[in-house]
Amino acid sequence: MIVARNPLLIVLALIIGAGLYITYQLNLWGPILQMSNAAYSQALEIGKQKLRDFLENSETGRQAVAMSGQQERVGEAIGMQNLDGRGKRVVNEAADEDVDEI
C-alpha cells in the first residue's frame, strides 16, 4: 500500500496516462509504430554487422565459424543420394552383400 500511495508513482502514472490519451486523440499510433519498427530494424542490422565484424576479426570467432562447418556425424553420413523419394534411407545392396559374405 505504501508503494501504491507514493506521490511520485501517482504523478508518473498520470503523466503516462496523459501521454497515452493525447496519442490516442491525435491518432498517432501508426507513426509511433512505424518509427519503432524502423528503429528496431536498423538496430538489428547494426547488431548483425557488428557480429559479422567480430567473427571476422577475432581468432575465437574464426574458430567458431570453422567448427560450425565441420559438424559431420561419426560413422556413416547420410547424403541426399542415400535417400529415396519419401526421405527414407536407401539400403545399399553392395554393402549388404559384403556384410553377408563376412
N, C-alpha and C positions, 0 to 999 in steps of 0.2 A: 504494500500500500504506500509505503514511503516513496518508492520509485515512481509509482503512478501519480503521486501528488507533487512531484518535483516540478517547480515552476519552469525550469529550463526545458524539461521534456515536453511540457504542455505548450510552451512557446514554439518549440521546434515542430511539434505536431501541427500547430496552427499555421505555421509558415509553409510547411509541406502541403497541407490541405489547401491553402490559398493558391499555391503554385499549380496544383493539380486542377483546381476549379477553373483558373484562368486558362490553362492549357486546353481544357475541355471546351470552354466557352468560345475560345478563338479558333477551335478546330485545328490545333497544331500537332495532333498525334502523328499524322502522316509524315510531316517534315522531321519530327523528332526521331521517328523510327528509321527513316531513310538515312539521316545523319549517323545514327548509332550503327546501322548496318554497314555504312561506308567506312566508319572508323574501325569497326571490328574486322572488316575485310582487309583494310590497309594494315592493321596491326598483325593480322595473321600472315600476310605476305612478307612483312618485315621480319617477323619471327622465323619464318621458313628460310628466308635469305640468310639471316644471321646463323641459323643452324647449319645451312649448307657451307657457309664460310668457315665455321668452327670445324666441321667434319673434314673439310679440305685442308685446313691449315694446321691441325693438331695431329700428333702422332697417334694418340689414342683414338681419335675419330677415324683416321685412315685404317687402323687395325680393326675397328668395329665394322667398317664398311667391307673390308676384305673378308672378315669372318662371316658376314651375312651371306656372301656368295658361295660359301663352302658348306652349306647345310645339306650334305648328302647323307643318306642313311647308311649305316653299317650293314653290310651284307648286300643283297641284290637290290638294285634300284629299279623302280617300275617306271619305264618310259612310255610315251604315247604309243609306240609300236607294240607294246605288250598288252594293250587293252583292246577289247572287242567293241562293237558298236554300242553296247549297253554300259560301257565303262567298267566292265569286269575284267579281271586278269585272265589273259590267254595263257593256257598251259603250253609251254614249249615242248613239242613232241620229241625233239632231238635230245633235250636234256632228260626227259623221262626214259628214253631208251638207254642212255648212258647209265642212269641210276639202276635200271633193271639188270643190266649186264654186270654190274659190280656186285 
